[in-house]
């Protein structure tokens, strides 16, 4: 199971990012644990300057926008 963190303040883009990741994971039958991380200190520990950001298994894979479904499929298939 992959642990996926969506880093952000809880804004609409952050919420949408978490929803899309969950939807794509369900379509692929991938087991994921999606966590919304809103603590500013925790976000800064990842070195992220713009949100939403996506962290998979403690590696930042995306930041600054809502990721595309194709990008998410790529992350989940690795």
Secondary structure as GFF3:
##gff-version 3
##sequence-region A 1 78
A	DSSP	beta_strand	2	7	.	.	.	ID=ss1
A	DSSP	alpha_helix	12	28	.	.	.	ID=ss2
A	DSSP	beta_strand	32	37	.	.	.	ID=ss3
A	DSSP	alpha_helix	40	45	.	.	.	ID=ss4
A	DSSP	beta_strand	53	56	.	.	.	ID=ss5
A	DSSP	beta_strand	59	63	.	.	.	ID=ss6
A	DSSP	alpha_helix	69	77	.	.	.	ID=ss7
###
